[in-house]
Amino acid sequence: MVEGYFLISKSLILSEEQKEIVQKKLAAKINSEGFLQVKSQIHRSQLQNKEEVVKKMNALLAQALKKEIRRIATKPSKAAKQKRLESKQKQSQHKKNRRKFRPGDL
């Protein structure tokens, strides 16, 4: 097994803004001293596990720094509303047809 540590606060690669973003998004993987901690024990060889740790750290940092695309709220179209209401009517009719027929219902 290989454990990798990356001290975010002393990093020369990241700007101050990026450091704050990484610390917020990866808070679960950062220990009390401020190190980003990643483990790997996938491979039998230590060298391959070291490479895996580096890949994992790079992927975590890239994902944390990736900008989120905001969803644009849209309203359902008239056709979609109509289709939904028709399906509800159809389901209602199915349930009505399941009822027992009684002579007094007419």
N, C-alpha and C positions, 0 to 999 in steps of 0.2 A: 504494500500500500504506500502511496505517496500523498503527502499533504502539501498544498501550496498556499503561501500567504502573500497578500499584496496590501501594503499600507497605503490606503487611499489618500489620507491627508498629506503625505509627503511626496506624492506622485508628481513627477515633472511632465508627464504626458497629458494629464487632465487639467483643464482650467478650474478656477474656483467654482464657477457655476456648474460645471460637469461633476465636480466632486460632490456637491450638495445633492444633485440629482441621483448619483450612484448610491450615496449613503441612504437616501430615502427609499429608493426602489429595491435595494439589496440589503435592507436592514436585517433580514432573517439570516443572512449568510455572513454578516459582519460581527466579529466577537467584541468583547468589552474594551479591548485595546485599540480597536479601529481597523483591524486587519480583515480583509476579505479572505475567507478560508474556503478552500476547495480540496476535496479528497478524490482519489481514484484508486481502485483496486480491481479494475476490469481485466487487465492483462497479467500474465505471469512474470513479465520482465519489468524491472524498475524503470528502465529507460522509456519503455512504451507508456508506462503509467505517468511519467513526468510529462511526456508529450501530450497525453490526454488531459492532464491538469492544465497545461498552458492553453489547450484548445477550449476547455470548459471556461476558463477565466476570460479569454477573449470573447467567447460567445455571450457570457453573462454581461460583460461590460458593453458589448455592442447592443445587446437587447435593452439594457437599462438606458442607454443614451439614444435609442431610436425614438423619434418623435411619434407620438400617438396621433392617429388620424381621427379627428372628431366626426361623429356620425351626424349627418344632417337630418333633422326630423322632417318627415314627410307625412302628408295626410293620405288616407286611402282614397282611391278613385271612386267615382260614382258606380262604375261597373263592378268593382270589387265589393262595394257595399251591397249592391243589388244581388250579387252572387251569394254573399253570406246570408242575406235574408231569405233567399230562395232555398238554400240548403237547410236553414232552420225550419222553414215551412214544411219541407219534405220530411225532415226528421219528426216533426210534430205529427204529420199525417201518418207516418209509420206507427207511432205510438198510439194514436187514436184507433188505428186498424187492429191493434192487439187487444182492445177491449172486447169483453163479451157483449154480444147483442142481446138486448132485452126488449120485449114487446112494447114497453112503455116509452122507449127512446125515440120512436118515430114521431 
